């Protein structure tokens, strides 16, 4: 009989508070996915190339897990407190009928344990399946495909998920039930009503609202303009201004609600005044909690938008054309690559001709074979100086001054790269050159792109060369054998004239045959070629290393931020919903009074629904406004420079994700509304 009572009570609690139960399941899924990160296909692959970085990331997982437990504990504690307060009369009846307090504690413990086991029974299979889906999708997005994918099940992740989840439930229940079982019988049987609350002066609330808006504006401006400087003082100012501003805005909302009631109460009929008076009391008395919930939603929106933007827009193969770069003597290289073992893997073999234009200002010649040349940026520098002064213009001028002797790239070599990518070659006239900028160095590109429309010139040995209107940024090598931030693509005859040809080309590049890649994918053939080149004793680098490094940044940023976003969103919405339901229970006599005065249950339900909509909308609205500026600041200040040139499209993507999360908020609101309706209908029976 005891266990039947446990099962029935547990079922009723889950039915009456489905929001909390679903939130627990989502928490279990999130715990398992982050703990099993090391078993993901992408992470297993990255360990072979970026083992140190991956190991450091995986070493941070326990810390992230501990932080998650800390946040989820407050969710569990708050939700359990709501459930125990809601059932206080029921517990009083149990004691009055002769149940011992130790037996009551055992009942609560078993109910909690039973619900927890059901949540684990549902959540763990979902998390295992979802983890596999995420692994496959991530591999697909980053270009690994499903080659070598195997179903993985992390026993350690499952055990730590169970231990952490049950530990939170037990600790929260011990703290709450200890206080509950010590209450007097009369206190349990009596429905405790909320104490009468004071209402702040409207003038004070308006002042708080204005100061709060000013503080938030300061945080927005500082975030967008100065977050990229990573100045500790600026970052602290952003956080302090944002947090203080949010708290003051919620304190000041009392004035807006009060003014709305005064303006419209005489024009509206029904329960309009009651609805907004309830809302005013809820917002004023819960201003701090609403502000914290709003900040959590803000953090979720920023993390989610940032993480999804990186995951969806980051392209590790951007600028990729060359699969292997080999350095050494031409004869040795060609002999090895033409061998029977390697030749089937080689396509588009070409020399990468590039060299440093040694200017007269570079110092006194130490080798009589080395010839100095005159170079200046000429019309390009003058055109940049004529642009409106800005930080970007200053950075571009400093760059031109620093690269007073740029690298020159043979147009025939660069056209080989374009040919591999299937793009149109560069056609240079004898008096034309093109500017090259590495995709990781984008500062000043907007101004440079605008200036190049007018075809300014540069000068080499007093000869003027007109610049093409395009900026080229394809990778010159497979990985990092050379990184040229800024250079010039020049005609072959100009290159041969000013660059010393007594030496070998800088390197030799080649790609894998397209037919082979289409048949077997990129990873496996590239790995095989690496082994063959090592056997030949050649000095080389492959695109695998570059891809692995970029994938690590993508996975590390997107996985962790999306994980935190899910937790923040769960906690914030569950707290908002439970707070409203707790307040509604404590003010249930007001609804009973309305019923006596003739109000229909449907009207009271409609009033409560409006309160819920506003109660959710206020913190969500503040969070969405703040997230617009927050996401923009993060994209501009925290993204690697490779993403900055695409920051506008990333921002659009992030805003779309904000809209998606808004739909999630609506789902929470509808769930709370249904629970509220049941509560009001029960009062009228």
N, C-alpha and C positions, 0 to 999 in steps of 0.2 A: 504493500500500500504506500509506503514511504517513497519508493522509487516511481510509482505511478504518479504521485503528487509532484515529484521532481520533474518528471517528463511533461506533465500537463502545464505546470507553471512555466517551464522553460519554453514550451511551444507558444503559450499565450504571450510571454514577453517578446519573443521573436516576432510574433504577429503584430503586436502593438507598437513595436519599435523596430520595424524592418530597416530603417535608415542605418541604425547603429550596427545591426547584424551584417548588412551588406558592406558597410565601411570596414568591419573586421575582416571580411573575406578579401577585400581589396588590399588591406594592409598585409595579410598573409601572402598574397600574390606578389606584392612589391618586395617583401622581405626575401622571398625565395629567389626572385629574379636577380636581385642585386647580389645575393650571396652566391649564386651559381654563375656569376659573370665569368669566372675563370674557365667554365666549361663551354662558353660560346665558341662557335666556329672561328669567328674573327679573332677572338683573344688567343685561341690555340695557335692560329696562324701567325699572329703578331709575336708570339713568344719566340718564334724561330728567327725573328729579325730584330725586334726591339725588346729583348728579354728583360733588360735592366729597367726600362721605362714601364713595361707591363707589370713587372714584379713590384715596382714602387706603387703603381695604381692598385694592384691587388692587396698590397699591404695596408692601403688606406680604407679598404672595404670594411674591416672590423670597426674602424672609427666611424665611418658613415653609418654602419649598422647600429652602433651604440647611440649615436645622435638620433637616429630614427626611433629607437626604443624610447629615448627621452621624450620626444614629441608625442609619440603614440600613447605613452603612459598617461599623459594629461587627457587625451581623448578618452581612453578607457576609464580613467578615474571620474571624469565629468559625466560620462554616459551612465556608469554604474550608480553614481550618486543620484542622477535623475530617476533611474529605475527604482532605487531603494526608497526615495522620497515619495514616488508615485504609489508605492505599495505599503506605505507605513501603516495605513489603517488595516490592511490585510494582516500584517505582522502582529498588530495589536490584538486582532481577533484570535490568531493562533495562540498567543500567550494567554488570552482570557479563557480559552477552551482547555488550557492545561499543558500546552507544549512548553517544554523546558527551553531556556535560552540557549543552552548548548545544542539542543536538537534544532532550534531555529537557525543557528549558525551552520550546522551541518546541512540543513535544507538549502540555505543560500549558496553554500560552497558547492554542493552537488549540482544545483541548477546552473551555476556559473560554469562549472567544469563540463557539464553536458552540452551546453551551448557552445563552449569553446571547442570541444571535440567535433561537433557538427560543422562549425566554421572551418576547422582544419580539414575535415573530411571532404568538404566542398572546395576549399581554397587550394589545397595542395595539388590535386589533379589539374585544376585550371591553371595553376602557376607552372606546372611541368609542361603542359601543352603549349601555353603561351610563351614560355621560355624557348621552346623549339621553334615556334613560329617566328619569334623575334630573331633568333639565330639565323634562320633561313632568309628572312627579309633583309636583315642587315648584310648578310653575305651577298645577297642579290644586288642591293643598293650600291655597295662599294666595289662590285665587280668580281667577287670571288665565286659567284655561282653556288652550286650545291656539290661541287667536286669534293669527294672525300667526306661528305657530311655523314655523321653517325649519330643515332639517338643517344643522348647523354642524360644521366640521372645522377644528381649530386646528393649523395647521402648526407654529407656534412651540412650542405645548405638546408636540407629538409630537417635535420636534427636541430640546428641552430634556430630555424624558424619556429619549430615546435617549442623549444625551450624558452626562447624569447617571448613568444606569444602567451604561452601558459604562465610564464613568470610574471608578466605584466598583469594578467587577469588576477592571479592569486594575490600579488602585493596590493593591488587596488582594492580587492575585496576585503583583505585583512584589515586595511586601514579604515574602510567605510563600515564594515560590519561590527568592528570593535566599538565604534561609537553608537551604532544602531542598537545592539543588544543591551547596552547600558541605559537606554532610554526608559523612562517610566511608562507604564501601561497607558496612562491618560494622555501622555504626549504622543504616543503612537496612534491612539484612537482618534484624537482630535485633528481635524484638517486645519493645519496651520496656514493662516492667510498672510499675505505679504504685508509688512508694515507700511504705514502711510509714508509716502516719499514726498520730499519737498520739490518744488519746481524753481529752477534758477530764474533770476531776473532776466527779462528779455534783453535789456541793454547789455548786461554782462555777457549773455550768450552771443549777441551780435558782435561784440568786441572779440570774443574768443574765435568766432567764425572768421572774421576778417584777418586776425593775426594768423590763424591756421592756414588760410588761403595764401597769405603772403609767404609763410614759411614753406609751404609746398611749392610755390612758384620759385623760390630761391633754390630749393632742392632740384627742381626740374632744370633750371638754367645752368646750375653748376654741373649737373650730371651730363648734360648734352655738350657743354663747352669744354669742361675741364677734367672729366673722368679719365680720359685717355692719358693724362699726365701722371696718374697714379700717385699724386701727392697725398701723403697721409692726412694732412690737415684738411685738404679739400674733400677727401673721401669721408672723413669724420663729420664735416659740415653737412655733406649731402645726407648722411644717415640721420644725424641729429635733427636737421631741418625737416626731413621727411617724416620721421616718427613723431616729433612734437607737433608738426602741422596736422598730421592725421588725427591725433588725439584731440587737438583743439577744434578741428572741423566737426568731429562727432559731438563734442560738448556744445558747440555752437548751433547744431541742428535743432536744438530745443527751440531757438528763436524762430527758425523758418517754419517749423510745424505749428508753433503757437500763432504766428501771423497768418498762416494758411487757415487755421481754424477760425480766427476772428473775422477774416475776410469772407469766408464762404459758409460759415455755420448758419447764417440767416437765409442763405439762398438754397441750401440743401435740406432735404428731408430725410427721414429714416434714421439710420444709425451712423450718419456721417460724423457727427461730433464725438460719439462714443468711440468710433473706429480710430480717429486721430488722437483722441485723448489717451487711449490705450497705447497707441504707437509712441506718443510723446513720452509717456511714462517708461515704456520699455527702452526707448533709445536713451533717455536721460539716465536711467538707473543702470543701464548696461553699456554706457558710452565707451568705457575702457575695454570691455570684452569685444564690442563691435569694432573698435579701432584695431585691436590685435587681430581679429578675424580678417579685417580688410587688408592688413599688412601681410597676413599669410596668403590671402588670395592674390595680392600683388606679387608676392614672391613666387607663387605658383605660376601666374601668368608670364612673368619674366623668364623663369626657368624653362617653362614649357615652350614658349615662343622661341627662346634662344636655342634650346636643345634641338627642337624639331627643325628650325631653320638651318642649323649646321648639318643635321643628318640628311635633310632633303636637298639642300643646295650645294653642299660640299661635294666636289667631284675630284677624287684622287688622280684621275687620268687627265685632268685639265692641263693642256700644254704638253701632254705626253705624245711623243712620236717615236723616239729612239728607245729600244729595249736594252741595248748593251753599248757601252763605251769601252774601247780597248786602247791602251797606250803602250807604245814601244816602237821598235823598228818596223818599217813597212814590210820588209821581206819576211820577217818572223811572223808578223800578224797575218799576212795573206797566206803564208804556208800553213798556219794552224787552222785558219777559217776555211780553207779549201780542202782540208782533210776529209776523208770519207765519213768520219763520225760527226763532224760539226756542219759540214756543208748543207745538209738538208734543213738545218735550222737557220740558215743565214739568208737574209734578203735585204736589198738596198744597202749594200756596203758602200760607204763613202768616207772620204777624209773630211774632218771638220777643220777647215782653214780659218783660224782666227789668230790675231796677234795684237800685241800692245804697240800703239803708235807712240814711239819715243819722241817726246818733244824737246826742244832746246832748253826749256826751263827745268827739265828733270835732273839736271846736274852735269858735271864735266864728264866727257866720254872717257871710259876706261878701256875700251876695246876699239881699235881702229876699224874693225869690220862693222861696227854698229854705227848707223847713220841717224842723226837727229833730223826731225822735221818740224816745220812750223804748223801750229794748229790753233784755231780759235773758233768759238761758237758763233761769231759774227752776228748775222741778222737774227738768229734764234734768240740769243741773249738779249738783244735790243728789243725784240718783240715782247719777250717776257717782262722786261722792265716797264714797258708801256701799259701793262695790265694793271687793274686796280689792286692796290696794296692789300695783301692778306697773308695769313700764316702760310698758306699753300704756296703763294708766290715766293715768299722768302725761302721756303724749303727748296723750291725748284732752282732758284738762283744759286743757293749754296751748293746744290748738287752739280750744277753746270761748272761752278768755280772749282769744285773738288775734282771733277773729271776733265781737267784741262788737257789731258792726254788720254783719250778714250781707247777702248779696244775696237778694232776693226774686224768685221766678219765678212768673209767672201760670200757674195750673193749666190754663187753656184752651190756652195755648201748649205746655205740656208734654204734654198729652193728644194734641196733634197729632203729636208725636214718637212716642208710643205707638201711635197709629192707623197711622202709616206702617209700624211694625214688626209690626202685627197683634196687639197686646197690648191687654188690658183697660184702659180709662181709669181715672184716679184720681177717686174720688168723695169730695169734701170737703164736710163740713157747715160751717155758718158759723163754728163754733168749733174747726175742725180745720185742721192744717197737716201737711205731710210734710217730712222732712229729705232734702236732696239732697247727695250726695258724689260728686265726680269719681272715676272708676274708677282714676285714677292716684294717688289719695290714700286709702289703705286703713288707715292706722295707727289703731288703736282701734276698728275696725269690729266686732270680736267682742264687746267690751264694750258698744258702742252698740247692737248688735242685741239683746243680752240685756236692756238697760235699757229699750228701746222696747216690750218686751212688756207692761210695766206702764203704758203710755200716760202718760208724764210730760208736763208742760206747759212752754210758753215764754210770755213776756209781751211784747206789743207795745202801747205806750201804755196800760199798766195793764190791758189786756184779756188774759185767759188763753186760750191755744189749745192743744188737746190734740194730741200728736204721733201720727201713724199708726205702726203697728209695723214698716213696711217702710222700707228705705233705697233711694232711687232714684239711678241713676248713668248714665243714658243721656246721650250727648253732646248738648249744646245747640246746637252749631254744627258745620259741616262739618270744620273743622280747629282753628285756634288763635286765632280772632279774639277769643275770651275763654275763660279757664279759671277756673272757680269751684271751689275745693276743697271748700267747704261752704256751703250755702245752704238756704233754705226755699221749698217750693212752697206757695203760699197761694191762697185763693179769689180770684176776679177782683175782687170788690167790695173786699176788703181791699187787694189790690194797687193798685186805682185810688185808694183813699183815702190810702195812705201814700207812693206813688211819684208823682213829678211827671209829669203827663200832658201838659204843654205841649210836650214834646219828642217826636220820632218814636220808634217802637219801636227797640230796639237794632239789630236787623237783620231781614232777611226770609229765610226758609229755604224750600227746595223740594227735591223728590226727582224722579228720573227716573221716568216711567211704568213700572209693573211689566211690562206687555206688551212694551215696547220692550227692557227689560233681558233678559227671557226670550228674545226673538228674536235680539238682536244682542250680548248680553253687557253688562257694565258699562263696560269700558274704552273701547271705541270711541265710544259715544254721549257719555260724559263728556268725552272729548277734543274732540269736535265742539262741545259746548256751551261749553267753555272758549274756543275760538276765536271763537265768536259773541259771547260776553260781552265779550271783549277788544275786538272791533270796535265794540261799543256804548259802550265807554269806562266801563263800570261797575267799581266796586271790589268784588271778590268773592274767595272762596276755595272750593276744592273738596275733596272727600274723597280725591281722587287723591294730594294732597300728604301727607295723614295716612297713607294706606295705604302709600305709598312709604317713608315714614320708618319705619313699623313693620316692613315687610317687610325693610328693610335690617338692622335689629337681629336679626330672626329668621334671615335667611340668613347674616349674618356670624357669629352665635353657633353655629348648628347645623352649618353646613358645616365650619368650622374645627375644632370640637370632635370631630365624628364622624371627620374626616380623621385627627386626631391619635390618636384612639382606635384606629383600624384599624392605624396604624403601631406604636403601643405594644403592641398585642395580638400582632401578627405577631412582633415582635422578642422579646418575653418568652417566648412559647410555643416559638418555634424554638430559642432559647437553652436553655430547660429541656430540650427533647427531645434536642438535640445533646449537651448536657452528659452526660445519662444514657448515651447511646450511646457517647460517648468513654470514660466510666468503665467501661462494660461491656466494651469492647474491651480496655482495659488490665487488667482482672481476668478475662480469658477463661480463664486457666489454672485459676482456681477452679472454673469450670464443667466444665473438662476433668477436674479431680480428682474432682468429684462424679460424673461419668460413670464413672470408674474404680471408684469406691466403690459403684456400682450404681444411681445415680439415673437415672430415665428422662428422656428429652428432654422429654416432656410435663410432668413435674413441674418441671423447671428452667424451662421456658417459663412455667408458672404462677407460679413464684416471681418471675421477672423481671417478669411482668405486675403482680403485687402491688406490687413495688418502684416500677414506673412510676406506678401509680395513686396511691400515697402520695407519690411524688416530685412529681407534679403537684398533688395535693390540698393539700399543705401550703402552698405559696405562694398557691394559689387561695383556700383557706379564709381565710387571713389577709387577703388582698385583699378578699374579699367582706364580711367583718366590718367592715373599715375603710371600704369603699365605702358601706355603709349610712349610717354617720355622715357620710362625706364628701359624699355626694349631698345628704343632708338639710342639711348646712351650706351647700353651694353654692346650693341652692334657696332657703334662708332668707336667705343673705347676699349672693348675687351676682345674683339675679334682679331685674329691674325691679319696682317696687312694683305694677305692674299685674298681675303674676303671683302676688304674695304671697297674695292671697285664695284662690288655687287651688293653694296649695303642697302640700296633702295629696294631691290627685289626681295632681299632677305627681310626687310622691314615689312613689306606687303605680306609676305608669308607669315610673319609673326602676328600681324593684325588678324589674318584669317584664323590663326590658331586661337586668338582671343575670342573670336566669334564662336568657335567650336566649344570653348570652355564655358561660354555664356549659356550654351544649350545644356551643358552638364548642370549648371546652376539651376536652370529651370526644372530639370528632373528632380533635384533636391527639393525645390519649392513645392512642386506638385505632391511629392511624398509627404512633406510636412502638412500640407493642406488636407490630405486624406486622413491623417491621424487626428488633426484638429477637428475635422467634421465628425469623426466617430466620438470624440470626447464630448462635443456639444450635444450630439444626439443622445448620448448616454445620460446627460444631465436632464434632458427633457422627458425621459421615460418615467 
